[in-house]
Amino acid sequence: MYNLDQQISEWRKQMLAAGIKTPVPLEELESHLRDEIEQQSKDGRGEAEAFAAAVRRMGQPGSLRNEFKKNSPLHEFLSKRRTVKFDLSLTRLVGLLWLCLSAPVSVKVGGEMFARHYFDPKTAFVFAVFLAGVVGGMLLLADMRWGRTMGRVNALFWTVMPPGMWILINYFAGPGPGLDAGRSHVSFGEILSSPGGLFMALGLVSVLILHLPEKANLKTTVRI
């Protein structure tokens, strides 16, 4: 005597062997199989013939497994093509430069400052200066309201600071040990060749770019 439940149980074993092991897909497949068997039976077929026709209509285990993989949320997420879009502008480029140049120095100076057991105003001031460069760069990258304002302040500070330090050292500070009176302690070329010269150049460029009108910002959209 033909046992339909036993045949369905064997069919389930074939599905498991093919890799359809999670309960939800397997139960869903069995439900579809039983519906198809019922439909075939209504068309006048016996249980054995209805079962065989339903299995053929459902498809082979391997193809069913691949179909369930394609319809899974994970597969849909990984296979879906996505486009990353962002606006690239001179302002954001300036922000990136400020961030990349200021962050390493602020981390180094900050580590030295917090490692000491006393407060050093000079070190704290240097840390605050470079931290302002980091924050200003991040605000410019994010195109936030205060980004341009803070970027201008940083740029103006670094534009006047190296020449100001050179004037202070050479004309207001006394001669160092072993130096003749009136002899310059530091040449302006030494100032320009130091890291301060790099930040001065970045400050000059930033002043020009951050004062450009919005239409001259050379903004372009990049899609990846």
Rosetta constraint file for C-alpha pairs under 8 A:
AtomPair CA 2 CA 47 HARMONIC 7.61 0.50
AtomPair CA 2 CA 48 HARMONIC 7.00 0.50
AtomPair CA 3 CA 7 HARMONIC 6.50 0.50
AtomPair CA 4 CA 8 HARMONIC 6.23 0.50
AtomPair CA 4 CA 47 HARMONIC 6.80 0.50
AtomPair CA 4 CA 48 HARMONIC 7.41 0.50
AtomPair CA 4 CA 51 HARMONIC 7.68 0.50
AtomPair CA 5 CA 9 HARMONIC 6.13 0.50
AtomPair CA 6 CA 10 HARMONIC 6.27 0.50
AtomPair CA 7 CA 11 HARMONIC 6.16 0.50
AtomPair CA 8 CA 12 HARMONIC 6.18 0.50
AtomPair CA 8 CA 30 HARMONIC 7.88 0.50
AtomPair CA 9 CA 13 HARMONIC 6.46 0.50
AtomPair CA 10 CA 14 HARMONIC 6.47 0.50
AtomPair CA 11 CA 15 HARMONIC 6.41 0.50
AtomPair CA 12 CA 16 HARMONIC 6.23 0.50
AtomPair CA 12 CA 26 HARMONIC 7.58 0.50
AtomPair CA 12 CA 30 HARMONIC 7.70 0.50
AtomPair CA 13 CA 17 HARMONIC 6.11 0.50
AtomPair CA 14 CA 18 HARMONIC 6.18 0.50
AtomPair CA 14 CA 61 HARMONIC 6.98 0.50
AtomPair CA 15 CA 19 HARMONIC 6.56 0.50
AtomPair CA 15 CA 20 HARMONIC 5.53 0.50
AtomPair CA 15 CA 21 HARMONIC 7.63 0.50
AtomPair CA 15 CA 26 HARMONIC 7.51 0.50
AtomPair CA 15 CA 61 HARMONIC 5.58 0.50
AtomPair CA 16 CA 20 HARMONIC 5.06 0.50
AtomPair CA 16 CA 21 HARMONIC 5.28 0.50
AtomPair CA 18 CA 61 HARMONIC 5.72 0.50
AtomPair CA 18 CA 62 HARMONIC 5.93 0.50
AtomPair CA 18 CA 65 HARMONIC 7.08 0.50
AtomPair CA 19 CA 65 HARMONIC 6.68 0.50
AtomPair CA 20 CA 25 HARMONIC 7.11 0.50
AtomPair CA 20 CA 26 HARMONIC 6.44 0.50
AtomPair CA 20 CA 65 HARMONIC 5.86 0.50
AtomPair CA 21 CA 25 HARMONIC 7.96 0.50
AtomPair CA 21 CA 26 HARMONIC 6.96 0.50
AtomPair CA 22 CA 26 HARMONIC 6.55 0.50
AtomPair CA 23 CA 27 HARMONIC 5.97 0.50
AtomPair CA 24 CA 28 HARMONIC 6.08 0.50
AtomPair CA 25 CA 29 HARMONIC 6.05 0.50
AtomPair CA 25 CA 68 HARMONIC 7.32 0.50
AtomPair CA 26 CA 30 HARMONIC 6.23 0.50
AtomPair CA 27 CA 31 HARMONIC 6.17 0.50
AtomPair CA 28 CA 32 HARMONIC 6.33 0.50
AtomPair CA 29 CA 33 HARMONIC 6.11 0.50
AtomPair CA 30 CA 34 HARMONIC 6.13 0.50
AtomPair CA 31 CA 35 HARMONIC 6.25 0.50
AtomPair CA 32 CA 36 HARMONIC 6.13 0.50
AtomPair CA 33 CA 37 HARMONIC 6.15 0.50
AtomPair CA 33 CA 54 HARMONIC 6.20 0.50
AtomPair CA 33 CA 55 HARMONIC 7.05 0.50
AtomPair CA 33 CA 58 HARMONIC 7.03 0.50
AtomPair CA 34 CA 38 HARMONIC 6.14 0.50
AtomPair CA 35 CA 39 HARMONIC 6.23 0.50
AtomPair CA 36 CA 40 HARMONIC 6.13 0.50
AtomPair CA 36 CA 54 HARMONIC 5.40 0.50
AtomPair CA 37 CA 41 HARMONIC 6.07 0.50
AtomPair CA 37 CA 47 HARMONIC 7.64 0.50
AtomPair CA 37 CA 50 HARMONIC 5.23 0.50
AtomPair CA 37 CA 51 HARMONIC 5.53 0.50
AtomPair CA 37 CA 53 HARMONIC 7.72 0.50
AtomPair CA 37 CA 54 HARMONIC 5.51 0.50
AtomPair CA 38 CA 42 HARMONIC 6.29 0.50
AtomPair CA 38 CA 50 HARMONIC 7.69 0.50
AtomPair CA 39 CA 43 HARMONIC 6.59 0.50
AtomPair CA 40 CA 44 HARMONIC 6.95 0.50
AtomPair CA 40 CA 45 HARMONIC 6.03 0.50
AtomPair CA 40 CA 50 HARMONIC 5.04 0.50
AtomPair CA 40 CA 51 HARMONIC 7.99 0.50
AtomPair CA 40 CA 53 HARMONIC 7.34 0.50
AtomPair CA 40 CA 54 HARMONIC 7.20 0.50
AtomPair CA 41 CA 45 HARMONIC 4.86 0.50
AtomPair CA 41 CA 46 HARMONIC 6.17 0.50
AtomPair CA 41 CA 47 HARMONIC 6.80 0.50
AtomPair CA 41 CA 50 HARMONIC 5.73 0.50
AtomPair CA 45 CA 49 HARMONIC 5.84 0.50
AtomPair CA 45 CA 50 HARMONIC 5.48 0.50
AtomPair CA 46 CA 50 HARMONIC 5.77 0.50
AtomPair CA 47 CA 51 HARMONIC 5.93 0.50
AtomPair CA 48 CA 52 HARMONIC 6.23 0.50
AtomPair CA 49 CA 53 HARMONIC 6.08 0.50
AtomPair CA 50 CA 54 HARMONIC 6.02 0.50
AtomPair CA 51 CA 55 HARMONIC 6.15 0.50
AtomPair CA 52 CA 56 HARMONIC 6.26 0.50
AtomPair CA 53 CA 57 HARMONIC 6.14 0.50
AtomPair CA 54 CA 58 HARMONIC 6.08 0.50
AtomPair CA 55 CA 59 HARMONIC 6.33 0.50
AtomPair CA 55 CA 60 HARMONIC 7.91 0.50
AtomPair CA 56 CA 60 HARMONIC 7.45 0.50
AtomPair CA 58 CA 64 HARMONIC 7.91 0.50
AtomPair CA 59 CA 63 HARMONIC 6.70 0.50
AtomPair CA 59 CA 64 HARMONIC 6.53 0.50
AtomPair CA 60 CA 64 HARMONIC 6.28 0.50
AtomPair CA 61 CA 65 HARMONIC 6.14 0.50
AtomPair CA 62 CA 66 HARMONIC 6.36 0.50
AtomPair CA 63 CA 67 HARMONIC 6.12 0.50
AtomPair CA 64 CA 68 HARMONIC 6.25 0.50
AtomPair CA 65 CA 69 HARMONIC 6.30 0.50
AtomPair CA 66 CA 70 HARMONIC 6.26 0.50
AtomPair CA 67 CA 71 HARMONIC 6.33 0.50
AtomPair CA 68 CA 72 HARMONIC 6.08 0.50
AtomPair CA 69 CA 75 HARMONIC 6.39 0.50
AtomPair CA 70 CA 75 HARMONIC 5.71 0.50
AtomPair CA 70 CA 76 HARMONIC 6.72 0.50
AtomPair CA 71 CA 75 HARMONIC 6.83 0.50
AtomPair CA 71 CA 76 HARMONIC 6.59 0.50
AtomPair CA 72 CA 76 HARMONIC 6.21 0.50
AtomPair CA 73 CA 77 HARMONIC 6.09 0.50
AtomPair CA 74 CA 78 HARMONIC 6.20 0.50
AtomPair CA 75 CA 79 HARMONIC 5.89 0.50
AtomPair CA 76 CA 80 HARMONIC 5.85 0.50
AtomPair CA 83 CA 223 HARMONIC 6.30 0.50
AtomPair CA 83 CA 224 HARMONIC 5.55 0.50
AtomPair CA 84 CA 223 HARMONIC 5.45 0.50
AtomPair CA 84 CA 224 HARMONIC 5.03 0.50
AtomPair CA 85 CA 221 HARMONIC 6.89 0.50
AtomPair CA 85 CA 222 HARMONIC 5.73 0.50
AtomPair CA 85 CA 223 HARMONIC 4.54 0.50
AtomPair CA 85 CA 224 HARMONIC 6.59 0.50
AtomPair CA 86 CA 221 HARMONIC 5.82 0.50
AtomPair CA 86 CA 222 HARMONIC 5.56 0.50
AtomPair CA 86 CA 223 HARMONIC 6.76 0.50
AtomPair CA 87 CA 219 HARMONIC 6.59 0.50
AtomPair CA 87 CA 220 HARMONIC 5.70 0.50
AtomPair CA 87 CA 221 HARMONIC 4.48 0.50
AtomPair CA 87 CA 222 HARMONIC 6.17 0.50
AtomPair CA 88 CA 92 HARMONIC 6.49 0.50
AtomPair CA 88 CA 93 HARMONIC 7.39 0.50
AtomPair CA 88 CA 219 HARMONIC 5.66 0.50
AtomPair CA 88 CA 220 HARMONIC 5.32 0.50
AtomPair CA 88 CA 221 HARMONIC 6.02 0.50
AtomPair CA 88 CA 222 HARMONIC 6.79 0.50
AtomPair CA 89 CA 93 HARMONIC 6.25 0.50
AtomPair CA 89 CA 217 HARMONIC 6.17 0.50
AtomPair CA 89 CA 218 HARMONIC 5.74 0.50
AtomPair CA 89 CA 219 HARMONIC 4.19 0.50
AtomPair CA 89 CA 220 HARMONIC 6.29 0.50
AtomPair CA 90 CA 94 HARMONIC 6.18 0.50
AtomPair CA 90 CA 209 HARMONIC 6.99 0.50
AtomPair CA 90 CA 217 HARMONIC 5.79 0.50
AtomPair CA 90 CA 218 HARMONIC 6.34 0.50
AtomPair CA 90 CA 219 HARMONIC 6.95 0.50
AtomPair CA 91 CA 95 HARMONIC 6.32 0.50
AtomPair CA 91 CA 140 HARMONIC 6.47 0.50
AtomPair CA 91 CA 141 HARMONIC 7.61 0.50
AtomPair CA 91 CA 209 HARMONIC 6.85 0.50
AtomPair CA 91 CA 210 HARMONIC 6.58 0.50
AtomPair CA 91 CA 217 HARMONIC 6.96 0.50
AtomPair CA 92 CA 96 HARMONIC 6.15 0.50
AtomPair CA 92 CA 140 HARMONIC 5.51 0.50
AtomPair CA 92 CA 141 HARMONIC 4.65 0.50
AtomPair CA 92 CA 142 HARMONIC 7.71 0.50
AtomPair CA 92 CA 143 HARMONIC 7.15 0.50
AtomPair CA 93 CA 97 HARMONIC 6.35 0.50
AtomPair CA 93 CA 141 HARMONIC 7.54 0.50
AtomPair CA 94 CA 98 HARMONIC 6.30 0.50
AtomPair CA 94 CA 137 HARMONIC 7.33 0.50
AtomPair CA 94 CA 140 HARMONIC 7.56 0.50
AtomPair CA 94 CA 206 HARMONIC 6.46 0.50
AtomPair CA 95 CA 99 HARMONIC 6.14 0.50
AtomPair CA 95 CA 136 HARMONIC 6.94 0.50
AtomPair CA 95 CA 137 HARMONIC 3.84 0.50
AtomPair CA 95 CA 138 HARMONIC 6.36 0.50
AtomPair CA 95 CA 139 HARMONIC 7.39 0.50
AtomPair CA 95 CA 140 HARMONIC 4.81 0.50
AtomPair CA 95 CA 141 HARMONIC 5.29 0.50
AtomPair CA 95 CA 151 HARMONIC 7.68 0.50
AtomPair CA 96 CA 100 HARMONIC 6.07 0.50
AtomPair CA 96 CA 137 HARMONIC 5.90 0.50
AtomPair CA 96 CA 138 HARMONIC 7.46 0.50
AtomPair CA 96 CA 140 HARMONIC 7.87 0.50
AtomPair CA 96 CA 141 HARMONIC 6.42 0.50
AtomPair CA 97 CA 101 HARMONIC 6.05 0.50
AtomPair CA 97 CA 137 HARMONIC 7.31 0.50
AtomPair CA 98 CA 102 HARMONIC 5.78 0.50
AtomPair CA 98 CA 133 HARMONIC 5.74 0.50
AtomPair CA 98 CA 134 HARMONIC 6.42 0.50
AtomPair CA 98 CA 136 HARMONIC 7.45 0.50
AtomPair CA 98 CA 137 HARMONIC 5.03 0.50
AtomPair CA 99 CA 103 HARMONIC 5.69 0.50
AtomPair CA 99 CA 133 HARMONIC 6.46 0.50
AtomPair CA 99 CA 134 HARMONIC 4.74 0.50
AtomPair CA 99 CA 135 HARMONIC 7.60 0.50
AtomPair CA 99 CA 136 HARMONIC 7.70 0.50
AtomPair CA 99 CA 137 HARMONIC 4.74 0.50
AtomPair CA 99 CA 138 HARMONIC 6.51 0.50
AtomPair CA 100 CA 104 HARMONIC 7.30 0.50
AtomPair CA 100 CA 134 HARMONIC 7.94 0.50
AtomPair CA 101 CA 105 HARMONIC 7.34 0.50
AtomPair CA 102 CA 106 HARMONIC 6.07 0.50
AtomPair CA 102 CA 130 HARMONIC 5.27 0.50
AtomPair CA 102 CA 131 HARMONIC 7.01 0.50
AtomPair CA 102 CA 133 HARMONIC 5.57 0.50
AtomPair CA 102 CA 134 HARMONIC 5.55 0.50
AtomPair CA 103 CA 107 HARMONIC 6.15 0.50
AtomPair CA 103 CA 130 HARMONIC 7.20 0.50
AtomPair CA 103 CA 131 HARMONIC 7.26 0.50
AtomPair CA 103 CA 133 HARMONIC 7.77 0.50
AtomPair CA 103 CA 134 HARMONIC 5.65 0.50
AtomPair CA 104 CA 108 HARMONIC 6.24 0.50
AtomPair CA 105 CA 109 HARMONIC 6.00 0.50
AtomPair CA 105 CA 130 HARMONIC 6.76 0.50
AtomPair CA 106 CA 110 HARMONIC 5.66 0.50
AtomPair CA 106 CA 127 HARMONIC 5.56 0.50
AtomPair CA 106 CA 128 HARMONIC 8.00 0.50
AtomPair CA 106 CA 130 HARMONIC 5.24 0.50
AtomPair CA 106 CA 131 HARMONIC 5.68 0.50
AtomPair CA 106 CA 134 HARMONIC 7.95 0.50
AtomPair CA 107 CA 111 HARMONIC 6.04 0.50
AtomPair CA 108 CA 112 HARMONIC 6.42 0.50
AtomPair CA 109 CA 113 HARMONIC 6.09 0.50
AtomPair CA 109 CA 123 HARMONIC 7.05 0.50
AtomPair CA 109 CA 126 HARMONIC 7.45 0.50
AtomPair CA 109 CA 127 HARMONIC 5.78 0.50
AtomPair CA 110 CA 114 HARMONIC 6.15 0.50
AtomPair CA 110 CA 124 HARMONIC 7.97 0.50
AtomPair CA 110 CA 127 HARMONIC 5.91 0.50
AtomPair CA 111 CA 115 HARMONIC 6.03 0.50
AtomPair CA 112 CA 116 HARMONIC 6.63 0.50
AtomPair CA 113 CA 119 HARMONIC 7.73 0.50
AtomPair CA 113 CA 120 HARMONIC 7.40 0.50
AtomPair CA 113 CA 123 HARMONIC 6.30 0.50
AtomPair CA 113 CA 124 HARMONIC 6.80 0.50
AtomPair CA 119 CA 124 HARMONIC 7.80 0.50
AtomPair CA 120 CA 124 HARMONIC 6.18 0.50
AtomPair CA 121 CA 125 HARMONIC 6.04 0.50
AtomPair CA 122 CA 126 HARMONIC 6.35 0.50
AtomPair CA 123 CA 127 HARMONIC 6.13 0.50
AtomPair CA 124 CA 128 HARMONIC 6.12 0.50
AtomPair CA 125 CA 129 HARMONIC 6.23 0.50
AtomPair CA 126 CA 130 HARMONIC 6.43 0.50
AtomPair CA 127 CA 131 HARMONIC 5.94 0.50
AtomPair CA 128 CA 132 HARMONIC 6.06 0.50
AtomPair CA 129 CA 133 HARMONIC 6.63 0.50
AtomPair CA 130 CA 134 HARMONIC 6.43 0.50
AtomPair CA 131 CA 135 HARMONIC 6.24 0.50
AtomPair CA 132 CA 136 HARMONIC 5.87 0.50
AtomPair CA 132 CA 150 HARMONIC 7.88 0.50
AtomPair CA 132 CA 154 HARMONIC 7.12 0.50
AtomPair CA 133 CA 137 HARMONIC 5.96 0.50
AtomPair CA 133 CA 151 HARMONIC 7.62 0.50
AtomPair CA 133 CA 154 HARMONIC 6.35 0.50
AtomPair CA 134 CA 138 HARMONIC 6.25 0.50
AtomPair CA 135 CA 139 HARMONIC 6.20 0.50
AtomPair CA 136 CA 140 HARMONIC 6.16 0.50
AtomPair CA 136 CA 147 HARMONIC 5.72 0.50
AtomPair CA 136 CA 148 HARMONIC 7.87 0.50
AtomPair CA 136 CA 150 HARMONIC 5.35 0.50
AtomPair CA 136 CA 151 HARMONIC 5.28 0.50
AtomPair CA 136 CA 154 HARMONIC 7.58 0.50
AtomPair CA 137 CA 141 HARMONIC 6.15 0.50
AtomPair CA 137 CA 147 HARMONIC 7.41 0.50
AtomPair CA 137 CA 151 HARMONIC 7.02 0.50
AtomPair CA 138 CA 142 HARMONIC 6.16 0.50
AtomPair CA 138 CA 147 HARMONIC 7.72 0.50
AtomPair CA 139 CA 143 HARMONIC 6.02 0.50
AtomPair CA 139 CA 144 HARMONIC 5.40 0.50
AtomPair CA 139 CA 145 HARMONIC 7.88 0.50
AtomPair CA 139 CA 146 HARMONIC 6.85 0.50
AtomPair CA 139 CA 147 HARMONIC 4.37 0.50
AtomPair CA 139 CA 148 HARMONIC 7.86 0.50
AtomPair CA 140 CA 144 HARMONIC 6.36 0.50
AtomPair CA 140 CA 147 HARMONIC 4.52 0.50
AtomPair CA 140 CA 148 HARMONIC 6.33 0.50
AtomPair CA 140 CA 151 HARMONIC 7.23 0.50
AtomPair CA 142 CA 147 HARMONIC 7.92 0.50
AtomPair CA 143 CA 147 HARMONIC 6.43 0.50
AtomPair CA 144 CA 148 HARMONIC 7.96 0.50
AtomPair CA 146 CA 150 HARMONIC 6.12 0.50
AtomPair CA 147 CA 151 HARMONIC 5.89 0.50
AtomPair CA 148 CA 152 HARMONIC 6.06 0.50
AtomPair CA 148 CA 210 HARMONIC 6.40 0.50
AtomPair CA 149 CA 153 HARMONIC 6.40 0.50
AtomPair CA 150 CA 154 HARMONIC 6.23 0.50
AtomPair CA 151 CA 155 HARMONIC 6.04 0.50
AtomPair CA 151 CA 206 HARMONIC 7.50 0.50
AtomPair CA 151 CA 210 HARMONIC 7.53 0.50
AtomPair CA 152 CA 156 HARMONIC 6.00 0.50
AtomPair CA 152 CA 206 HARMONIC 7.14 0.50
AtomPair CA 152 CA 207 HARMONIC 6.11 0.50
AtomPair CA 152 CA 210 HARMONIC 6.66 0.50
AtomPair CA 153 CA 157 HARMONIC 6.11 0.50
AtomPair CA 154 CA 158 HARMONIC 6.28 0.50
AtomPair CA 154 CA 203 HARMONIC 7.18 0.50
AtomPair CA 155 CA 159 HARMONIC 6.05 0.50
AtomPair CA 155 CA 200 HARMONIC 7.82 0.50
AtomPair CA 155 CA 202 HARMONIC 7.24 0.50
AtomPair CA 155 CA 203 HARMONIC 3.91 0.50
AtomPair CA 155 CA 204 HARMONIC 6.64 0.50
AtomPair CA 155 CA 206 HARMONIC 5.83 0.50
AtomPair CA 155 CA 207 HARMONIC 5.82 0.50
AtomPair CA 156 CA 160 HARMONIC 6.39 0.50
AtomPair CA 156 CA 203 HARMONIC 6.32 0.50
AtomPair CA 156 CA 204 HARMONIC 7.68 0.50
AtomPair CA 156 CA 207 HARMONIC 6.84 0.50
AtomPair CA 157 CA 161 HARMONIC 5.82 0.50
AtomPair CA 157 CA 203 HARMONIC 7.67 0.50
AtomPair CA 158 CA 162 HARMONIC 6.89 0.50
AtomPair CA 158 CA 196 HARMONIC 7.73 0.50
AtomPair CA 158 CA 199 HARMONIC 6.05 0.50
AtomPair CA 158 CA 200 HARMONIC 5.01 0.50
AtomPair CA 158 CA 203 HARMONIC 5.47 0.50
AtomPair CA 159 CA 163 HARMONIC 7.90 0.50
AtomPair CA 159 CA 199 HARMONIC 7.79 0.50
AtomPair CA 159 CA 200 HARMONIC 4.82 0.50
AtomPair CA 159 CA 201 HARMONIC 7.38 0.50
AtomPair CA 159 CA 203 HARMONIC 5.20 0.50
AtomPair CA 159 CA 204 HARMONIC 5.88 0.50
AtomPair CA 160 CA 164 HARMONIC 5.93 0.50
AtomPair CA 160 CA 200 HARMONIC 7.70 0.50
AtomPair CA 161 CA 165 HARMONIC 6.01 0.50
AtomPair CA 161 CA 200 HARMONIC 7.76 0.50
AtomPair CA 162 CA 166 HARMONIC 6.19 0.50
AtomPair CA 162 CA 191 HARMONIC 6.56 0.50
AtomPair CA 162 CA 192 HARMONIC 7.81 0.50
AtomPair CA 162 CA 196 HARMONIC 6.20 0.50
AtomPair CA 162 CA 197 HARMONIC 6.90 0.50
AtomPair CA 162 CA 200 HARMONIC 6.85 0.50
AtomPair CA 163 CA 167 HARMONIC 6.22 0.50
AtomPair CA 163 CA 188 HARMONIC 7.65 0.50
AtomPair CA 163 CA 191 HARMONIC 7.98 0.50
AtomPair CA 164 CA 168 HARMONIC 6.08 0.50
AtomPair CA 165 CA 169 HARMONIC 6.02 0.50
AtomPair CA 166 CA 170 HARMONIC 6.07 0.50
AtomPair CA 166 CA 186 HARMONIC 6.93 0.50
AtomPair CA 166 CA 187 HARMONIC 7.49 0.50
AtomPair CA 166 CA 188 HARMONIC 6.44 0.50
AtomPair CA 166 CA 191 HARMONIC 7.12 0.50
AtomPair CA 167 CA 171 HARMONIC 5.64 0.50
AtomPair CA 167 CA 172 HARMONIC 7.29 0.50
AtomPair CA 168 CA 172 HARMONIC 5.10 0.50
AtomPair CA 168 CA 173 HARMONIC 6.33 0.50
AtomPair CA 169 CA 173 HARMONIC 5.05 0.50
AtomPair CA 169 CA 184 HARMONIC 7.89 0.50
AtomPair CA 169 CA 185 HARMONIC 6.63 0.50
AtomPair CA 169 CA 186 HARMONIC 7.20 0.50
AtomPair CA 170 CA 183 HARMONIC 7.77 0.50
AtomPair CA 170 CA 184 HARMONIC 5.02 0.50
AtomPair CA 170 CA 185 HARMONIC 5.70 0.50
AtomPair CA 170 CA 186 HARMONIC 6.71 0.50
AtomPair CA 171 CA 184 HARMONIC 7.80 0.50
AtomPair CA 174 CA 181 HARMONIC 7.70 0.50
AtomPair CA 175 CA 179 HARMONIC 5.66 0.50
AtomPair CA 175 CA 180 HARMONIC 6.60 0.50
AtomPair CA 175 CA 181 HARMONIC 5.69 0.50
AtomPair CA 175 CA 182 HARMONIC 7.04 0.50
AtomPair CA 175 CA 183 HARMONIC 7.02 0.50
AtomPair CA 175 CA 184 HARMONIC 7.86 0.50
AtomPair CA 175 CA 185 HARMONIC 7.04 0.50
AtomPair CA 176 CA 185 HARMONIC 7.36 0.50
AtomPair CA 179 CA 183 HARMONIC 6.65 0.50
AtomPair CA 179 CA 185 HARMONIC 7.97 0.50
AtomPair CA 186 CA 190 HARMONIC 6.55 0.50
AtomPair CA 186 CA 191 HARMONIC 7.43 0.50
AtomPair CA 187 CA 191 HARMONIC 6.71 0.50
AtomPair CA 188 CA 192 HARMONIC 6.31 0.50
AtomPair CA 189 CA 193 HARMONIC 6.13 0.50
AtomPair CA 190 CA 194 HARMONIC 6.25 0.50
AtomPair CA 191 CA 196 HARMONIC 6.61 0.50
AtomPair CA 191 CA 197 HARMONIC 5.93 0.50
AtomPair CA 192 CA 196 HARMONIC 6.68 0.50
AtomPair CA 192 CA 197 HARMONIC 3.90 0.50
AtomPair CA 192 CA 198 HARMONIC 7.14 0.50
AtomPair CA 193 CA 197 HARMONIC 5.73 0.50
AtomPair CA 193 CA 198 HARMONIC 7.59 0.50
AtomPair CA 194 CA 198 HARMONIC 7.05 0.50
AtomPair CA 195 CA 199 HARMONIC 6.48 0.50
AtomPair CA 196 CA 200 HARMONIC 6.04 0.50
AtomPair CA 197 CA 201 HARMONIC 6.22 0.50
AtomPair CA 198 CA 202 HARMONIC 6.29 0.50
AtomPair CA 199 CA 203 HARMONIC 5.92 0.50
AtomPair CA 200 CA 204 HARMONIC 6.26 0.50
AtomPair CA 201 CA 205 HARMONIC 6.31 0.50
AtomPair CA 202 CA 206 HARMONIC 5.94 0.50
AtomPair CA 203 CA 207 HARMONIC 6.07 0.50
AtomPair CA 204 CA 208 HARMONIC 6.51 0.50
AtomPair CA 205 CA 209 HARMONIC 6.25 0.50
AtomPair CA 206 CA 210 HARMONIC 5.72 0.50
AtomPair CA 207 CA 211 HARMONIC 6.18 0.50
AtomPair CA 208 CA 212 HARMONIC 6.58 0.50
AtomPair CA 209 CA 217 HARMONIC 7.63 0.50
AtomPair CA 212 CA 216 HARMONIC 6.09 0.50
AtomPair CA 212 CA 217 HARMONIC 6.67 0.50
AtomPair CA 213 CA 217 HARMONIC 6.80 0.50
